[in-house]
């Protein structure tokens, strides 16, 4: 069996490229540790074609998807399609979350 292990605590900064550090080739997974009230970068994934699942692991906040705000807290999973603009905003105690992304295969 082949496996690899990485600890999030071994990274500095807000973004932690977990899957890349593990050597994953098909999976994209990053962990973000946001300070209280910190706003992430508003973006979409049209260029990459990735849909993304946001998984809060500690703290709280919300994700702005288009004009809507969806609360983020541990136990909630949010799927965002590649064409939607999204922005994560941490709450007053900060927010740690994982983002898993993969490109959608062309159905044609």
N, C-alpha and C positions, 0 to 999 in steps of 0.2 A: 504494500500500500504506500502510495506517495502522498505526503501532506506537508503543509507549511503552517507556521504559527507566527502571529505578530500581535503585539500589545499596543493598543491605542496610546497608552502612556509614553511610548517610545518616540512619538511624533511631537514636534513643536508646531505652534500655530493653530489656526482655526480649522483648516481643512486637512484631513488625514486620508491619503490615498491607499486605503486598506487593501483593496483587491490587487492593485498594481504591486504593492509591496509583497503580497503573498505569491505573486507570479501568475495570477489568474489571467487567462487569455480570452475567455468568452463573457466574463462577468465584470461589470463595472460597479464598484461599491466604494463610497467614501463616507467618512464620518466627519461631522462638523460639530465643533464645540463653540457655541456663540455666547458672548457676554450678555448680561442683562440689557434688554432693549436694543440689541444689535440687529441691524437690518442686513440681510444677505443681498446679493446681486440679483436684480430682476432680469430674467432671461427666459428664452424658450430653447427648445432642442431641435428646431427645424433642420438645421444643418446636419446634425448627427443622426437625426431620425429616432432618437432614443425616447422611449416612454420611461418614466421614472416613478418609483415607489418611495415615498418619504415615511420613515419609521422613527418617531420620537423615542428616545431611550431615557432621558432625564430632563427635568424642568418642564416648561410649557412655553407656548407662544402661538403663532398662527402662520399659515401659508396663504398668501394672497395669490389667487388663481383668477386671472382676468380681473373682474371687478368684485369677486367674492372673497371673503376671508373665512378660512376653514380652521378651527381650533386644532392645535397639535398638543398632544399629551401622550405619555407612554400608554401603549395598548391600542393606539389608533394607527391605521395604515391609510395612506392617501396616494392614489395613482393619478399621475398627471400625464396627459398625452403630449407628444413632441411639439405640437403646434400651439399649445397654451403657454402664455407668459406666466411665470411663477416667481414668487419672492417670499422667502422665509423671514419672519420677524420674531425674535426672542422676546419672551415675557420678562417680568421684573426679576425673576430668579435665574435667568439665562435659559438656554435650551441646547441640549445635545441631541443630534439626530443622525440617522444613517440614510443615505440615498443609494438605492439600487437601480441601475439603469441598463437597458438593453435596446438595441435597434430592432424595430419591427421589420420582419422579413416582408419583402414585396410579395403581395398575394397574386400578382398577375403572372 
